[in-house]
C-alpha cells in the first residue's frame, strides 16, 4: 500500500474585520488548502486567558464555520477540535450536521475532551476530572456516528442523551470524524474510532505549559503517541489519517540562526527546534523535505498550519502547491 497523500488545513484564531477574515478563508481555498479550521475557545484578553497561557480567540467556532462555508465552494470546514464539555452532546452534533447539510457535505467534525481549566471556570462550565471528560468525549463520538448513520436515535449515556427522535438533518457528505489529543487514553480511543487522528500536545496541565508540552512532543514522545494510536486502531490503522498542527512557521534563509533563537525560547537545542514536530523553520525546499521526512518517520500526512496573524504563514503557499495531493 502506498503512502497517503499530503493535505493541508489553515487554522485561524483572529482577524481584523469580517472582510479580512473572509479574505483569509478564500485565500486558503485558492492556495490549495484542503480545509479551514477554527478552534473551540471563547476567551478574549484578560486574566483568564493569561492564566491559560493561550492566545485569545475572537470568533466562536460554530457561526464562523458556517460563514467560512458560505464564503467558499470547495474548502472543507472544521473545528480543531470541539470541546465536548461546552455544549450538550445532542446540541453539538445537531449544529455540526447542520453545517454539513448547508455546506453540501464539507464538514470535518473534530471532537476532543477539553483541557483549558481557566476557560471552564471563566464561562461557568464544570471542569470535571479528566476521566469524566474523556467518557463524555467517547459518548459524543457514539452519538455523532449514530446521527451520521441515520434513523432514530437511542443514545442514553451518562453524558450524551438523544432518545426518541430522528437525527436530522442527514449529512450530505461522509462527515469524517477527527479526534484530537495527546494522552494515551484519548489516542487509543481515536485510533479505535476516528477517521482522522489529530495528534496534539498532552495538555494534562490544564493550560499551555511549554516545558511539559515540548517534553512530550519531541521524537520519542511522538513515537509513543503513534504507538498508542496503533494499539487502538489494530487492523484498521491503514484507514486512519494522521494529522498534526504546525504552530510555528518561519520561512528564512538564516535557518540555524533563527532556529537557535526560537529554540532558546522553548528550551530546545537548534537541532531539536529544526525537527520539532510542531514547527517548520527554514527555506521552502527544507520544509518540503522535512514534511516528507515526518510522513516517513511518523505517518503524518495532514498538517494544520496555524495563522498567527503576524504574516508568518503568508509565504507558505509554495509548500502546499508542491506537496498537496502527492
N, C-alpha and C positions, 0 to 999 in steps of 0.2 A: 504494500500500500504506500503510495506517495505521500509526501508531506502536505498538510493542509495549507492552502494559500494564505498569504497575508491579507489582513484588512485593518483599517484604522478608524477610530472614532475621535471626534473632538469633544472634550469635556469643558464646559464653560461655567464659571461662577458669577460673572459680573458683566455689566455693560453700562455705558454712559447714558444711553437713551434707548427707547423702544426701537427706533430706526437703526441705531448702531447694532443692537442685538440681532435684529432680523438680518442685517447685512452679514454678521458673523456666521449665522446659521447657513445662509445662502452661499457664502464663500466656502464653507466646509463642504457643501454638496458639490460646488463647481470644481473644487480641488481634488475630488475623488475619495473623500472620506466616506466610509460606509454608514456611519451613524453619528448622531449628535446626542451627547449625554448631559443630563443635569445631575445634580446631587441633591439628596433629600435632607436639606438642613434649613434652618429658619432664623438663625441668629444674625442680626446686624451688629455693628460695632458697639462695644460696651464691655462691662466686667465679665459677663457670662462667656462671650467668645474669647476674651483674653484668658480666662481660666482654662478653656478648652484648648488654647493654643492653636486655633483653627481659623482659616480665612473666613471673614463674614460672607454670607450669601444673600444677595439681593432678591433673587427670584425664587418663588415657590415652584416646586418641580411640576406638579400636575398641570396648572394652566400654562406654564412655559413650554412644556412638552406639546400641548395642544396647539399653541401658537407656532412652534417650530414645525409641526406637521403641516400647518396651513401655509407657512411661508415657503415650503419646499415641495418637491414632487416625487423624489426617489429616496431621499435620505431616511434611514431607519431612525427612530426616535426612542430614547431610553432614559432610564434613571439609574445611575451607578452609585448606590442602589437604594431602593426604597427601604426605609426603616419600618419594619413590620409592627413596631410598637406605637407608631404615631397615629394610626387610624384603625378602626375595627377592620379586621381582615376582609369581611364581605364588602365593605365600602371601598377599600383599596383595590380589590380585584375588579369590582364593577367599574370604577373610574378608569382603571388601566385598559380593560377590554373595550370601553367606550372610545378611548383614544385609538386603539387598533381599528375599530369599526370605522371611525370617521376619517382615519388616515389611509383607508383601503389596505390595511394589513402591514403597516410599517412599524409596529411596536416590538421592541425588545424589553421584556419585563424583568427588571433587575430587583432582586429581593435580598435583604440582609437582616441580621438580628438587631442592629442598632448598637451604638457604642459611646456617644458623647454624653457623659453623665451630666455636665453642666447644662446642656441643651434640654435634656429631660426636665430638670428642675426649673429651668427658665420658662418653659412653655407649659408646665403643670402636668406632665405625664409621669406616672410612676416609673422609677428606674429599678426594674426587677433584677434579681441576681441573674448572672449570665446564663445559667442553665435554663431558667424560665424563658429568657429572651430567645434562646435557640429553639426551645419547644414551640414557642409562638411562630417562629420562622418556619419550622417544619410543618405545622398545621396550615399555615398560609400557603405554602407550596402545594399541599394537597388540595386546598380549595381552588387555587389557580388552575391546577390540572383538571379538576372536575368541571370548572366553568369552561375551560378550553375544549373539553370533550363534548360538551352539550348535554342537554337533558335536565331532569330535576336534580336539584342539589340536596344532598343529605349529609352535610358535614356538621357534626355536633361534638366538637372537641372542647378542650378546656379553654382555648383562646379563640378559635375560629368557629363561627356558628353561621350556617346558611342552610336552612331547612324549610322545605315546603314550597319552593318556588324554582322556576327555571332560570338558569344563568343566561341572561341576555344583557347586551347584545352578543350574538355569536361572533367570535373573532373572524376577521376577513383573511388573516394570514395564519401561519403556523404558531405565532407568538412564542418564539424561543424564550425559555426561562433562564436568566442569568442569576446565579447565586454567588454572592461575594463575601469574602472574609479571609482570615489568616490563621485561625486556630485549628487544631486537629479535628475537633468535632464538626465545625462548620464545613471544613474542606472535605471531610469524609461524606457528610451529608450532600454537599454539592456534587461530589463525584458520583454519588448514587442517583441523584435526582435531576441535576441541571443539564440543560443543553449547552450552556456556556458557563464555565467556572471563572469567576473574576478573582484572581489571586492578589490579595492586598496585604497590608501590614497586619500584624497581630495587635489589635487595638485594645488589649485587655486592661490597659491603664485607665481607660475611660476618657482619655484626652491624647493629643499628639505629644508623645514623649520621644524626641529624636533619638536618644541613645538606645532605648528599647526597640524602637522601630527598625533602626539600622541593624542592630544586633541580630534581629530575626529575619532580615531580608537580604543578606548577602548570599553568596553561592550556596553555602551549607544549609542555611535556613530555607532557601528557595527549593533546594532538592528535597528537604523534609516535607515541604508543602506539596510538591509533586507526588511524593510517596503517599501522603495521606489521601490525595485525590485518587490515586490508582487503587488504594485499598478500598475506597468507597465505590469506585466505578466497576471494578472487576472486569468482566469480559466486554463491557460497553465502553471502555476507555477510548476506543477509536472513534466513537460517536461524539465525544466531548470536545468542545472548542475551548482552548485555554487563553484567557485574556488577562492582561495586567495593565496598570497605569504607569505612564511616564510623567512624573511630576516636575522634573527639572530638565528643560531643553535649552541648550546653549550652542548655537551654531558659531563656530570660531575656528580660525586657522592657528590660534595660540592655545592648542589643546592642553598641553601639560601645565602651562601657567594658570589657565582657567580652572583646570581640574584640581590643581593644588589648592587654589583659593576656595573653591566650593567644598572640597574635601575637608579643609580646616573648619568650615562652618558646621559640618556634620560629624566631625571626629573621624574622618576616613583618610587613609593614605591616598596619594594621587592615583595609584593603580586601582585601588578599590573604588574610587569615585568614578573612574572611567568605565568600570564594568558593573557598577551598581545597577541592579535590575530595574530600578525606578528612575533612572536618569539617562540622558544622552548628551554627551559633551564632545564636540569635535566638528569635523567637516561633514558635508553631506555624504561623501564616499565612506567615511568612517562609520557614520550612523547606519547606513545600509548594510555594511559588513557586520556591524555589531548586532543588528537585529537578526540577521541571518544566523549569526553565532548563537544567539539566545533561542532561536527556534530549534536549532540542532541540539543545544545543551539542555533546555528545559521543556521545549514543546510549545512555547508561546507563539501564536500566530496572529493574535488580535491585540492591538495596542491602543489604549485610550490616552490621547495627548492632552494634557491639562493646559488650557488657555488661561494664563495668569493675568491677562490684561495688560502686560508690560511689553508686548511686541515680540516676546522671545520665540513664539511659535510661527511668526509671520513668514519665516523662510523655510518652514518645514515641508511645504508642498512638494518640492522635488523628491523627497524621500517617499512620500505617498505615491507620487506618479511613477517612481521607479519600481516600487515593491508591491503595491496593491494588486492582488489577484495572482501573484507569482509564487 
